[in-house]
Amino acid sequence: MNTMIELKQIYKAFDAQTVIPTMSLSVLEGEFLTLLGPSGCGKTTLLRMIAGFEHPTEGAIYLAGKEITGHAPYKRDMNLVFQHYALFPHMNVEDNILFGLKMKKIAAAEQKRRLQEVLEQTQLTSLRKRKPDQLSGGQQQRVAIARAIINHPKVLLLDEPLGALDYQLRKSLQLELKNLQKRLGITFIYVTHDQEEAMTMSDRIAVMNQGVIEQLASPEEIYRRPANRFVAQFVGENNIFARGDEWYCVRPHHIKAVDTGTSSEGSSISGTVEDAVFTGSMTKLFVRSDQGERWTLYEESYQSRVKGQSVKLIWSKENEVGLGC
């Protein structure tokens, strides 16, 4: 598979303050890559450099093998979708979508063909004559995406595009976006701080921390084999503990609480239940170990334990992941 976006030895500083330490990154053609990290980690700055709204202090950016480092945004064969849709309020859906093609003076017949195509792809055909204030948040976001893909860009950049939507709508649009990306075959680079969103949609995830990519891998690899303590703490829930000079983690669903004195193989630790939170089918237990560490695990709700109860936590060593020193 060919490389679509390549960053070579990129470095970015604002007023002598380093935001992105020197790094390189390759994004494959047709890939859905997510930049995941906490606020202020540099993921949006990285996206804006790819888009051309920021320029690297050092290094080079390539699109399909051609350097675009100094190119203006409109000269890069890519489009950017924001969290806030930036639709023209006086235009209806189809006029908003067609705006870019009209500015490029694309032939009317070709405009009509592409419009019908993207209306069907984004499920907006029945809404084509509505104004933005007559649309829901999810529908407006679909219009913004349709406007971006009608130009047939090589790359679509998305900066927290679902962040302003409610939970249920966001979940629905995650699947719509992923399916749309696969149908179109366009390279997507997606920015979010939402771990579940990244895990649901991505082919690969770049977990970022203070401008550094801590791990770049598939969602499954990042979840099952976090590269270090930052990734283990940031992606999903984890129990992190030391054994000698080495650090390890084990996911809550791999741990079981048993009565003290129960014999067991593998690893174990004793502690006291600090809290038990009912979540529906499961109860989330918070246990303070005898060494002072806080542990998290899940139990079936019908066998929930009570606050103050002494327990023994057990797990298999094969479910431990080493995180180094």
Secondary structure, 3 states (H helix, E strand, C coil): CCEEEEEEEEEEEECCEEEEEEEEEEEECCCEEEEECCCCCCHHHHHHHHHCCCCCCEEEEEECCEECCCCCHHHCCEEEECCCCCCCCCCCHHHHHHHHHHHCCCCHHHHHHHHHHHHHHCCCHHHCCCCHHHCCHHHHHHHHHHHHHCCCCCEEEEECCCCCCCHHHHHHHHHHHHHHHHHHCCEEEEEECCHHHHHHHCCEEEEEECCEEEEEECHHHHHHCCCCHHHHHHCCCCEEEEECCEEEEECHHHCEEEECCCCCCCEEEEEEEEEEEECCCEEEEEEEECCCCEEEEEEEHHHCCCCCCEEEEEECHHHCEEEEC
